[in-house]
Every structure is written in C-alpha cells, then in structure tokens.
Amino acid sequence: MKIIINGANGRMGRILTETIDQSGVHEAVARVDWSYAAGDGYSTLSQYVGPADMVIDFSNHAATGQVLDYCLERGLPVVIATTGQTEEELAQIRRAAERIPVFLSGNMSIGVALLAQLAKKVASVFADCDIEIIERHHNQKLDVPSGTALLLARRIQEARTDARLVVGRHENGKRAPEEIGIHSLRYGGEVGTHEIIFAAGSETITLKHEAENRSLFARGAVAAAEFLAHSAPGLYDMKHIVE
C-alpha cells in the first residue's frame, strides 16, 4: 500500500515513517509537513500528485479540512489520528465519510480499543456504580481531557445513556450519581496511561492501560489503514477492528 504521511516531521509522524519503512509491505510515498524546506519533503498535501492508496494524518486537528479536501478530490481513504477536533471539524469528517472511507479514533492503540469495550461491559453490568477516569500524559500535550479519555467515556455512555461527563472538580459538593468524572494529569515524558475506576459499593473494578512507547500508535494507524483499504465509504474507528 502506498501511503501519504501528513505531519511526517512530528514525533508520531517520524515513528510512523519508520514503522512503514520497516514493514516490508507498505511504502511511504510522500512525507508532508508544514516545517519541511525544499528537498526535505512536501510542505503541503497539494504539492504531491503522485500515486497513493491512503493518507494517514498525524499533524494537528486544525488541518482536518485541508486533509479531507485533498482526500475527497483524489478519492483516497484517510486515517485521522489527531485529537481535539471542533464540532465544525467533526461535521466535516461526517460529511466526507459519505463519499470516502474515513477512520477516526482518539487513540490508535488496539489495546485501548479493547479497554473501551471492557469498560462498556462493566458499566452495563454495574449500572449504579460510580465511575472515574484518570488520564496521564506528558507535559507538552495540548488537549484536555485527552481524546482517549473522551473515547472511553463515550463508550461507557453507550451503556449509561443518562451519564454526563464532568472534567475535573472545582467546587464543593457531593458527587452526582450520573456523573463520569475525568481527571487529567500532565507531567514529564509520560507516554499515556488511562485508568477507569468502577466503584459498586461492596466491590471495585479497575481497568488500566499503559502505553510503554509511541510505536504502538503507529502500528495501530497502519492496522487502521489496512482495514480502510477494503472498506466502503463510511466513518470507522477502532471498535470496528476489535469487534
């Protein structure tokens, strides 16, 4: 598969490039990043008009519209591996998915996808339990809460339709039964840890996923691209791979 990498000079873009190069199966045919000077790669997607089967975007959510326009014009599937999309950007994604295959996930880890599946199951069995999500990331991460924390919370909401998300706690007051608390910690070089606590009164279940290094996100993005290569137009995420 011939893959265009958007955001190729970022931390994840460089890891993804290495992962693809080492695969022996796929090829990074174009490396695109706004920071590239002439000869390093392409500074915009529109500069590359060569053969391609897929775009993987590890740039920034602000580039969502530009990425989708390029993929729609060329009829290319796209894996969007950025987080923090605005409502307008999410609407653009949904419209594009009517015409091309689009894969969107707040986390490209297959392990996190399994965690989300388990979290939904626990929430459905322990319908009245208290639920708290704790997410930890490095001190350079921009979005709060993380896209993964929101992904987990939304899967839980599929089982607890009355649940509402409360990000942090800023004032006195009892915890409301319908709340799902989300707490964000930022320190050092933490890759990413997500913990979900289900407190059912007489027993507590804790689910936890720890990312040891960022290569797992690159491998997940490649798995998503392989899935999209055989998919019809539509909007997909990691649960389509693990279910």
N, C-alpha and C positions, 0 to 999 in steps of 0.2 A: 504494500500500500504506500502511495506517495503522499506524504504529509507535509502541510504547511504549518510551521510553528509561529504563532503570533505571541510576542512577548518573549522572544528567544534569548534575550540578553539578561532577563531577570533570573532570580535564584532558581525558580522552578523551571523556567524555560531552558536554562543550561542543563539541568538534571534530565529534563525530558529529551533534549537533543542527544545526550549521552546514552540514555536508555534506548532510543530508537536506533542509534548507530550500532549499538551492541546487540540488537535483536537478531540481525542477520536475515530478517524477514521484511521489515519496513524501511523506508527511506525518507529522511528529512530533506525534501526537495527545495525548500525555501525557509530561511530563517529571517523573521521580520521583527524589528524592534525600533521604536522611535529614536533610540540612542545611537543607532548604527550610523557611522560615517560611510562614505562611498568606499566600496570594496569589502566591507565587513559583512554585509547582508543587505536587506531591504529595510528602509525606514518606514514604509507604508505598505499595506497589503496590495494596493492598486498597482504597485510597481512590478509585481510578479504576475506574469500572464502565461507561464509555462504549465506543463501537465501537473495535475494534482487530483487526489481522490478524497481528501479530507483536510479540514482545518482544525487544529487544537489551539485554543486561546488560553494562555496563561498570563495575560497582560494585566488589565485593570477593567473593572466593570464599566468605566466611563467610555471604553472603546466598543461596547456592546453593539451600538447602532452601526458603526463602521464595519465591524466584523460581519454582522448579519447582512448588510447591504452587499458586501463583497460575495458572500456565500450564495445569496439569492441570485445575484447576477450570473454567477458561474454554475449554479445548481449543485453546490457542494454541501455535503453534511458537515456539521460543526459540533465539536465538543467544547462547551463553555465551562472552563474550570476556574472562573473568577467568582468572587462573592461580593455582597454588598449592593446588588442591583436595586435601583429605584423602581417604584411602581410603573413608571413610564417605560423603563428598560425591560421589565418583566412582560409588559404588554407587547413590546416589540418582539420579544422572544416567542410569545404565544402566537403572534401573527405569522412569524417566519416559519414556525413549526407546521403550519397548514400547507406549506409548499416544499419544505426540505426536512430531513431528519435533524433534530436538534437534541443534544444531550446536555442537560444542566444539572449540576449537583453541587451542593455546598461543601462536599468533601468527596474526593476521588478515591478514597480507601474502600476496598471491598469489605474490610473488617468493620468499618463504621456502618456500612450498609446492613451488615448482619446485626450490629448493635441496635440500630434503629428498628429492625424487625423484632428483635427480642424485647425492646422497650415497649413497643406497641402491644405485644402479647402480655407482658407483665401488667401494664396499665389496664388491659381489658379484664384480666382475672381479678386483680385487686382494685376494684372500681372506686373505692373510697380512700385509697392510700394518699398520703402526702408525697409530692414529687418535687425534687430539687435537682437541677442540672448545674454542675460546676465545670467550667471550661478554662483551660490554662494554655497560654500561648506566649511567644517571645514578645519582647517589649517594643518591637517595631510594627506589630500588626495594627492595621488601621481600623478595621470594623469591630464593633462591639454591639451585641454579642457576636460570636463567630457564626459563620454560615452553617457550620456543623451543628452548633447548639440549636440553631433555629430548625435545622433539618430534623434533629432528634425530637424537638418539642412538637413539630408539626405531625410527625408520625404518631406521637402519643395522642395528639388531639384527634386523630382518626378514631381512636378508641374512647377518648374522653371529649365528646363534642362540646361540652359546656366549659371546658378548661380555657383559662386565659393566661397569657404569658406576663410575668412580672420580672422585669430586668433589674436586678439589684433591689435593695431595700433602703429607703432614705428617711423613713419616719417611724415613729412608734405605732404599734397596732398589731392585733392578732393576725395570724396567717389565715386567709380565707380558704375554705375547702376546695374551691375550684381553681386555685392558683397553681401554676407551674413556675417555680422560681428559677431564674437563670442568673448565675454569678460568674463574672469574667475576671480572671487573674492574668496579669501581664508582667513577665519578668524574664531577664536573661535571654538565653537562646532556646527556651522551651519550644520543642517542635509542635506539640499538640497533644493534650490529654483531655478526655471527656469522661465525666463520671455522672451517673444518674442514680439517685437515691430514691427508693420506693419504701416509705415507712407506713406499714399497715397496722400499727398499734402494738400487736404482740410479736411481730417479726419485721425485719428489714431486709430488703434485697438491694444490693448494689451492683450495678453494671458499669464496667470501666474499659475504655480503650486508650492505649498509649501508642503514639507514633514514635518509633525509635529513630527514624530518619525520613527524609523527604522523598526518597526514591520510591516509596510505596505509592505516593500520589501520582508519580509519573507512570508507574506500571498500571495503576487504575485508569489513568487517562487513555493509555494505549488500549486497554481492555474495552473501554467505552467506545473508542474509535473502531475497533474490530466489530463490536456489536452494531454500531451505526451503519457499517459498510453493507449490511444485509437487511437494513430496516427501511420501512416505508416512511414517508413524511409523518412527523409527529413529534411530540415532546416526551423525552425519556429521561430517566435518572437511574441511580444505582440499584434501586429496588427491582428494576427490570432485569438486571443481571443476576441477582441472587435469588429471586423468587421463581 
